[in-house]
């Protein structure tokens, strides 16, 4: 185990400040109110946190990972930074008074990939020869390497977090190949913190997997349960021997619409584990939605289980199931603190919920908890120096939510901090009455949208004909998705402009030079429809939010999306409108540099919504309609400026799909409607593109068609052409479509032949005249040394296929 060190680090909770010193290797707290001075004596209060952000308050893990990947630092350096972050988090929660503190929620990339490593389920292409899995194999699975591609990455339920999809089949020889869970439990214990080790549950792990390449799609992944349970038993035995008294199994797939066979797998798995779990307290944690009735019955009947965790924020109907019956003598971990948003909890309302639960299960069996892992929220509000006082009073990030959990636990046990609760009530009232939240004109405009479906007057086939006459594109037209690499120099220019260290003229000059470089590069490669590369943009959502009313922004409100990739979601606190044009200046400048079509690049309303922290005081669709109207204004201004191809990205449309099928039709109705609102007023000759990535789209393909875009570019290569199967099964698609031909989230450079092979697979199921050639996603996170050869090979592959198609006529 690497040595734990402490780097300078500071954080605070509401009413608490914390500092860590390199010289003392210890934490010291300064409590601003006497009621918090003796927090440790309240450790007996029943409080729990499902999980905590890994990246660190200033993205320490991100920078350590990227430095290691670039070969600038060693594995020991990475492990030291990581150990310091873990110890800081554990002590932070211990000193805040949390009783049930999670461990093994830290990850170098992803918790599902960690489980794959634990089970030794390494695909053969990574040439793993057994033994403890190290960084080489682990990061090759996550990111690919020079010779083999990465494993598929997809959305974690309906969040913006991504997990690495296990590839399983009857051929997999499972073995206990990563002792991370046990090592981290021991690590926490060595610094005086007893934790609850967290494992992805065995059934959810299998249900989140996919059949490996070459394995029949009909193969039952659940048939592998007998092969993985022995390894879970080994892990449990080691944790028990190390002194663990509680273990948390995350089984979030119980929120989905599971059939009887799938539900039976839970009963069977925990029955098989029962003897191994003897002598331990076992928590089964669920989150993100209501528990279906049959799943609730299955869950609460599991053998060997001590407690059950429920999301009572997004799963409000679960409360009715609990009222109807909860197993006697079991613990109820009540997720009343929202783990997926940044609004301060309504403590009075949550306390009332807890008191209701007390009447059902008894005070001593209720544990105050977060609704899910705090991984999905920002880390610490104390690091926000630019948020104004009023908005800041309405918020709680992960560190503050930890304090809310403990404050509720104390109040529930009869030690209510009246001052803290009074301050919370005042903040709730302030938010409800603030005039900056409401804009009556915006609300009226959004309400008026409901009477029409806002569909373009002409069908897509006629529009494509009109657009082709104007654009005169070759067959298999090439394009990219939007962004080009964001170099250190480019980031420095934006940073200096924001800090007012350079003038606006100097900033515009620098960005113009970057756009010109990107345009010339695309012309050299002979790409058909160009992009300006988005050098002026920090993030595809934040950039627009900064120019829309009703949004607020953080300095360090980072949230992990995947691996080292973090996003800084805007906060939508009020009604949304567009004061002025947002992209016309840059798009017009870029178009003036070339005779080829230049795409205007926008982020769609559903993606802006799903990738923001959204106000929770009105339905999400109302906020989405407001954003759609703002983007509609921008689309029409771009068209007036002479931009003939406009891309409205909806990368996150699938992500917002509710987990329960009964709720999906309504979401898709307003989400698709919102997209159509943005472009319903443009001419037939204006080509509307959209882009989607890193989700399974096959089950919503008809809604995608209903978006009525002229061209859709969509992630395809990393998921091993899974998208193409929907067309093989007979779905007819008449608009333009560009399934990605290579994975941009891997540094690997595909050959011309490999890309040509992918295009040929597409041509087997799609008409030649609608197929586009493009990467999976934007190129922002890649280096030019990777982008240039990859794009060169992509265009060469398209030209090769054009020649072959022409000679075949």
N, C-alpha and C positions, 0 to 999 in steps of 0.2 A: 504494500500500500504506500502510495506516495506521501511525503511529509505534508502536513497541513500548515499553510502559512496564512498570514493575514495582511492583505494590502489595505491602504487607507480607503475607508468606505464610510458613508454616512447615510442614515435614513431616519425617518420619524413616522410615528403614528399620530393621529389627532390626540394631542395632549401628552405626547411622549417624544423625546428626542433620543437618538442613539448614535454613538460613534464607536468605531473600531480603530484601534491604534496598532501600528506595526510594532511598536516597542513593547507593548504589554501583552500582545496576543490575547486580548480579552475585550469584552464588550462592556461599555458603561452606559447606563441610562440616567437621564435627568428628567424627572417627572414634574410636570408643570402644575399638577393638582395633587393634593394630599391623598385623594382617593386612589391614586395609582402608585403610590410609593411602595406599597407592599403587594405588588401584583402576584408574586410567586405564591403567597399564601392562598391565592384563589385557584391554584393549579388543580384543585380537586373539583372545581366547577366543570360541568360536562360540556366541553367545547372541542371542536374538531375542524380541521381544514383538509379538504379533499386532495389538494395539490397546490403548488406554488410556482410562479414564473422562474425559469431557469437562467435567462440571459443575464440577469444582474441589473441593478438600477441604471447603469450607464452602458449597458450592452457588453459587459466585460467578456462574457463567453463568446459572443459573436467575433470580437476582435482576436481573441485567443485562437479560436478555430481557424479563422481565415489566415492568420499568421502561420499556424501549423501547416495548413494545406499548401501555402505558398513556399514552404520549406525555410521560413525565416526563424522559426523556433522549434524546439524539440518536443517530443511526446511528454517528457517530464515537465516542461514549461506549461503545456496545456493542462496536465493533471494537477499542477499546483494551483493554477487559477481556478480550476473547477472545484478542487477541494476547499479552497477559501470561500467560494460562493456558497457551497453546501453548508459549511459550518456557520456562516453568517446567517443563512436562512433559518437553520435549526435553532440557533440561539435567539434569533429575532422572535420566533414564535414561542419559544419557551419563556422568554422574559416578558412577553405580552400576556402570558397566562394560559396559553392553549394546552389542553390536556393531551389530546390525541394528535400528535405531530407526524405528518407523513414523511417517509424516506423512500428512496428509489423512484421518486418523481423527477429527479434530475435526469437529463439525458444529453449525450453529446450530439444527438441528431433527432431521435424520435423514440417514444416509449414502445411502440409496436415493433420497431426494428430491434430494440433492446430485448424484447421477448423472443423474437426470431433468433437472436444471438444466444439467449438463454437456452433455447431448445435445440440449438445446433442445426437449424433449418436453413442452411446456406445453399443456394442454388449452385449446381456443379460448375457453372461457368466461372466462378470466382476461385476455383482451384484450392479450396480449403482442405487441408489434410488432417483435420482433427485438432484436439487440444483447445486451450482457452482462446477464444476469438480476440484478436488484437485489432488495432486501429486500421491496419492495411485492409483486411477483409471487411471490417465494419463499414469503413467509409467507401470502399469500392461498391458495396451493396447500395449505399445511399446515393452516391454521386457518379458511379461508373469509374472507369479508368481508361487508359490509352487503348486497351484492347477489347474491353467488354462494356456493354451499356449498363446503366443503373437499373435497379428494380423500379417497378411502377410506383408512382406517387399519386395519391388522391386525397380528397377532402376528408377530414375527420368529422363525420356526421354532417351537421349543418353549420359548422364553424369555418373560419378562415385558416385554421391549422391544417397541415397536411401530414399524412402518415405514409410510411413505406409499406406497400402491400405484400404480405408474405406469398410466396409461390410454393404451393404444396402439392403433393401427390403420393401415391402408394409407394413410390421409390425412395422417399425421404427417410434417411436413417437419423432419427432424432437422438440427440445426446446432450447431456448437461454441459454446455460449452461457454457459459458466462456466469460468473458468480457475483455479478454486480449487486444484486439485491441484498445478499448477505454481507458483502464487503461494506456497502453503504450503511447498513444497520449498525455494524460494528464501529464504523467510523463515527457515527453520531454518538454511540454509546461511549466512545473514548473521550468525547468532550463533555460528557455528563448529560446528554439528552437521550431519553428513551423514546423511540419512535415507533410508528406503525408502518412496517414495510408494505408497499403498494405493488401489487402484481396485476397485469392485464389478465382477466379471468380466462380460463381455458376455453370456454365455449365461445365467448366473444372473439377471442383470438382466431379461432377457426372460422367463424362467421365473417370476419373481416378479411379473410384470406381469399386467394383465387387459385384455381387449378393451374399448375405450372404448364409451360409450353409443352405440347405433346401429350398432355393428359386430357382425357375426354371431358368435355364441359359437364357431362352428366355425373361426373365423379362426385361422390358425397364427401365433402371436406370434413363433415362431422364423424365420418367413419374413422378418422385419425385420432379420435379422442382417447382410445385405449393406448395409443403410442405416446401421447404427450403427458398423460396423467402421471406415469412413473417419474417423469422429470419434475413435475410440480411437487410430487411427494418428496423428492430429494431436496428441493429448495425449501419446502416447509420444514423438513427435519433439521436442516442446517440452521434455519432461522430460529427454530425452537431451541436448538442446542446453544445458540448464541445468546439466548435470553429473551427473545421476542415473546410478548404475551398477547399481542393483537396482530392480525394480518388483514389487510384490506384487499379484496379482489374486486377489480373494476369490471362490471358486466353491463356496459351501456347498451349493448344490442337488445337487451330486454325491453327497451323503449320502442323497438320496431314492431311491425306487424308480423309476428312469427307464427309459423304453423305448429301443429301439435307435435310433429317429429322434432322440430327445433327446440320447442319447450321441454320435451322429454329429455333432450340432451343435457339440459341444466340439472334436472332431477337425477339423471344417471351419474353425471360427473361429480356432483357434490356428495352423492351417496358413496361413490367409489373413494372419494377423498376423506370421508367421515372419520375413519380410524386414524388417519394421519393427522387430522386436525384436532384430535382429542387432546385436551389440556390447553388449547389455545382459544382465544376469543377471535371469532371470524366476522368481519364486516363485509357484506356484499353491497357495493356502491353502484347506484344507477344515476343517470343524469341526462339532461337536455330536453326532456318531454314528460308527459303523463305516462304512467305505466298502464298498458292495456290490462283489462280485467283478468284475462286468462294468465297473462304474464305475472300479474300481482299474486294470483293464487299459487302459481308455480314457485315464485320467489319466496313467498312467506312460508312455504311448506318445505323448503330445502333443509336437509339434515346437516347437523354439525355447525349451524350458523348462529351467531350470537346477536347480530344486529343488521339492520337494513337501512341503507341511505337513499333518500329520495330528494329530487329536485322539486322544491315547493314554490319556485319562482316561475319556471316554464311549465311545471307540471301541477297546476292548481287543482285539477280534477282528481289528482292522486289523494288529496285530502279527504275526498268523499269515500274513497276506497278504504282509507285508514279508519274513518269513522264507522264504516260498515263492519269492520273486523280487523284486528291486528293480533298476531300470536302472543299469548300471555308469556310474560317473563323475558321477552326479547327487547333489545334496545332499538330505538327509532332515532336515526341520525337525520335531523330535520334541516334540510338545505334551504334556509330562509334568507341567506345573504347571497345576492346575485353574483355569480362568478363570471358572468359574461358581459357585464356592463359596468359603467364607472359612476353611476349615480349613488349618492349616499343612501343607505337603507332607511326606510321609514320604520324606525325602531319601535314606535308605539304599536304599529300595525303588526310587526313581526312578533312582538311580545304577546299580543293577543292570540296570534296563531299558535305560539308555543303553549299558552295557557289552555287553548282548546285541546291540543294534543295531550297535555297533562291529564285532562279528564278522561282520556281514552286509554293511555298506556301507563300513566303514573309518572309523577315528577322525576323519580330516580331513574327512569328508563328513557328519558328524552335527552338527546345530545344536540346542542346547537351547532350547526355546520354551514358550510358554503354549499351553494346549489350544485357546483361542479368544481373542477380544479380552477384556481385563480390564474392558471396559465393563459387564459383568454382575456385577461385584463392587463392594464398597465401596472407598473411595479410600485411606484411610490409618489404620492402627490407632493411630498416635500421638495422634490426636485423640479417642480414647476414654478418658475420665477416670473413667467410672463402672463399667466392666467390672471384675470382681474379678480378681486376679492369676492365679488358677488358670485360669479360662476364657480370659483374654487370652493366656496362654502357648500355648493350643491353636490360635490363630487367625493368619491372614495375610491382610491386605487387599491391594489392588493394589500399593501402594508396597512392601510386604513381599514380595509375589510377584516383583517385579522383582529384589529381592535374592536370592530363592531361585533364580531363573533363573541369575543370575551365579554364585552359590555352586556350583550343580551344574556349570556350564560350567567353572569353575576346577577342581573336583574331578575332573571327567572328563578334564581335560588334565594332571592330575598335581599340582595346587596346592591340595589339599584343606585347608580350614580345619577342623581337628580340633575346636576349641572350638565352632564354630558347629554342626557335625554332632552333637557330643555333646549340646549344648543341645537340638537338635531331637529327638534320640532320647529324651531325658528327658521332653520335653513329650508325645511320642507315648505313652510308657509311662504317664504321669500320667493322660492321658485314658482309656486302657483300664481303668485300675484304680480310678478315682474312684468312690466310693459314690454321688455325686450323679447319676450317669448312669443308674443302674438302679433300677427299682421293680418288685419281683417281682409284686406284686398287679396292677399295671397290665398287665404282660406276660401274666399268666395270663388276665385278662379279655379281652384282645385276641386271644389264641390261641383262646379258646372261641368266637369269632365265626364261625369258618370252617365250622361245621356247619349254618348256616342262611343263607337269602338275605334274611331280614329284610324281607319285603314286607308291606305293610298288608293286613289280612284281607279288606277289602271293595274291589271294583273302583272305578276312578275315577269312572265314571258315577254309581254309587249314592252315592258320597261327595259329588259335586257337587250332587246333588239335596238331600241332607241339609244341606249347607252353605248352599244358596240359601234353604231354609226358615228358616234361622236368621239369615242376613245380609240377605236381601231386597234384593238389588242390582238396579239397572236393567240393561237390555241395554247392551252396550258400557260396562261400568263403568270408571271412571277411577281411576288411582292414580299415584304416582311411585315411583321405584326405592329411595329410602331417604334419602340425605343431602340437606340444603339448604345454601345458601351458607355458607361458613365465613368470617365477617367478621373484620377485624383485631381488633375488640373481643372477639370470641369467642375467638380464638386467645390474646389477651392474658390473658383470665380463666383459661384452662387453664394457660398458662405460669406465671402468678402462683401458682396453686394448687399446681402441681408444685414450685415453688420455696419453698412455704410462706410466701408473702407475704400470702395471704389465708386466712381460716379455712375449714373445711369447710362451715360454715353459710352463709357468704357465697358460696362456690362453688356449693352446691346451689341457693341462691336465684337466682343469675345464670343457671344452666343451666335452671332451672324457667321463668324469664321467657322465655328463648329458645325453649323447647319450646312454651310457651303462644302465643308470637307465630307460630310455624310452624303450629300447630294452627288458630288463628284465620284465618290466611291461607288455608289449604286449605279451610276451611269457607266463606270468602268466595268462593272460586273454585268452590265446590260440587263438590269432588273427593269421590269416593265412599268409597274406602278410604284412610285417612290414614297418614302416617308421622310420627315425632316429630322428624325432621330430623338426628338424631345429633350434637347440638352437643357432647356429652361425649367424642366420639371423635376421636382424632388421625388414625387410619388404620384401615381396615376389618379389617386383620390384626393390626397391632400392638396395637390396643385389646384384642383377645381374648388375644393372647399374653402381655400384661402380667398377665393374671389366671389363667393356666394354669401349672402346674408344668412344669419341663423346658425353659423358654424363658429366653433372656437377651436384653438389649436394648442397642443402641448409642445414642450421642448424635449422632454424625455419620456413621453408616453408610448414607448415602444412595446410591441407585442410580437411574439414569435409567430411566423407564418410556416416556415419549414427550415430545418437545418440551422444555418446562421442567418437566414433571411428574416429580417424584422420589418414590420410596418408600423406606422405611427397614425392610427386612425383619428380622423377629425371627430369632434364632438358636435352632434347636431342638437342644439339646445332650444331652437325656436323655429318659426316659420321660415321657409327657404325661398329666396328670390335671387335674380341675377342683376346686379346694379349696372353692369356694363359688359361689353364683349370680353371674352377670356383668352381666345386662341387665334383670333382673326389676324392680328398683327404678324405673328410668327408664321402662320400657314401661308399668308399672302407673300411674305418675304421668301419663303422656301419655294413657292410656285414660280416666283419671278426668276429663280436661278436655273430653271429647266423647262424644256418643252414637253417633257413627259408628265403624265398625270401625277399630282402630288396629293396624297391623302390628308384631309383634315382629320385630326385625331382627338376624339372625345371619349370620356368615360361615361357609360350609360347610367341612368337613374337607379336601376336595381343594384348595380355594383357599388355605386357611391353609397347607397343605403346599407347594403350588407357589409361593406368594409369600413363603416363608421360606427362609433358609439352613438346609438340612436336614442332620441328622447323617448321616454316610456310613459308619457302623459297623453298620448293619442295613438290610434292604430298606425302600424307601420305603413300601410298602404296610403294613408293620407299624406305622410311625409314623402313617400315615393312619388306621388302625383305632383307634389310641389316641385321636387327636383326635376321631374320630367318636363314641366313647363319651362324651367330655367334652361335646360339643355335644348329644348325646342327653339328657343330664341337664338341660341348659339348656332344651331344647325342652319337656320335661315339666314343668319348674318354671314356665315361661311359661304353659302350658296351665292348670296349677293356679291361677295368678294371674288367670285370666279372659281371657287373650289368645286370641282366636278365629282370628286370621290370623297366621301365622308365616312369615316369609321367610328361607330359608336360601340365601344367595348362593353360587353356584358359578361365579363369573365366570371362573375359571382352569381349569375342567375340560378344555376343549379344548386349552388351552395345554400341558398335560403329555403330550399324545398323542405317543408315540414317532414318530420320523421314518420308521422302517422299518415297513411294513405287517405283517410277521411278528410284531412285538412289540406291536401295537396292541390286539388282542383281550384280552390278559391285563391290560393297563393299564385298559381300559374296564371290565372285569369287576370289578376291585377298587375302582376309583374310583366307579362307580355303586353298588356294594354299600355303600361307605362313606357315601354320601349317604342311602341307604335306612335304614341303621342309625340315623341321627339322628332319624328321625320315625316309625319303625315302631310305636311304642307309643301314638300319640295317637288320640283319638276320631275317628269319621267326620266329626263336625261341625267339627272343627278344620281349617282350610284351610291347606295347606302350599304356599307359593310358592317358586320359585327364580328366580335371575336369571343370565344369561350375556351376555357382551359381547365385541366386537372380535376375533372369530375366524370362520373359515369353519365353520359347524356342519352344513352339508348332508350331509357325509360321515359324520357320527356321529348323525344324526337318530334312528335306531332305538335307540341307547344313551340318548339324551335322553328318548325315550318310556319306556324301561325304568327311568328314575329314579323314575317313578310319582309325580311331583309333581302337585298339583291344578291349579296354575297356573304357567306359566313366562313370564317377561318376558325379552325377548331383543333384542339390538342388531339393527337392521334398516335404519334410514334412511341412515346414512352409507355403508353398503355397497350403496346403491341398490336396496333390496328384494331382494337376492340370496337371502335366506332364503326368500322367498315361492315361489321357483322349485321348491323341493322339494315343496311342496304342489300346485303346478300339475302336477307329474309323478306325482301320484297317491298320495302318502303320506297316510295317514289319521291324524288326530290328534284324540283325543277329550277331552283335558283342556283346561283354560283356557289361552289363549296370548295374550300381549301383545307383538307385534313393535313395536319402538320407532317412534314417529311423528315424532320429530325428533332431530337430532344435538346432544347437549349439549356436545360438545367444540369447538363453534364459537360465537362470540359472536352469530352471526346469529339473528334472531328470525323463526320461520316464521309465515306468515299462517294464519288460520282456513281459508281455501280450500285452501291447500297441504296442511295436515294432513288436511282432509276428503278430499282426493284420495288421500292415502296410505291412509286407512281404507277407502275404496272399493276400492282395489287389493287390500287384505287380504280384504274381504268377497267378492271374486270367487273366492277359493280357500279361505276358512275359514267355518265356520258362524257365524251371528250370535250364537248363544247361548254360544259359547266365547271370543269375541274380547274382549280388554281393550285399553284405550287408555292409553298411558304413554310417557314419553320413552325414549330409548335407554339411558340410564344415570343414575347419581346426579348431583345438582346441586351438589356440593361446590365444584367449581372455577369455577362461574359467579357472576355478580353478581346481586343482587336486581333491578337495573334490566333485566336480561336474562330472569331467571326469571319475574318477575310477568307480563309480557305474553305470554311463551311458554306458560305454564300456562293463562292466561286463554283464549288462542286454542285450546289443546288441548281444554279443556272445552267451549268453544263449538262446536268441530268435532264432538265426540261428541254434543252435544245436537242439532245440525243433522242428523246422520245418524239419530239416534233418531226425530226428527220425520218425516224422509223415509221411514224404514222403516215407521213406524206408518201413514202415509198410503197406503203401497203395499199394505197388507193388504186 
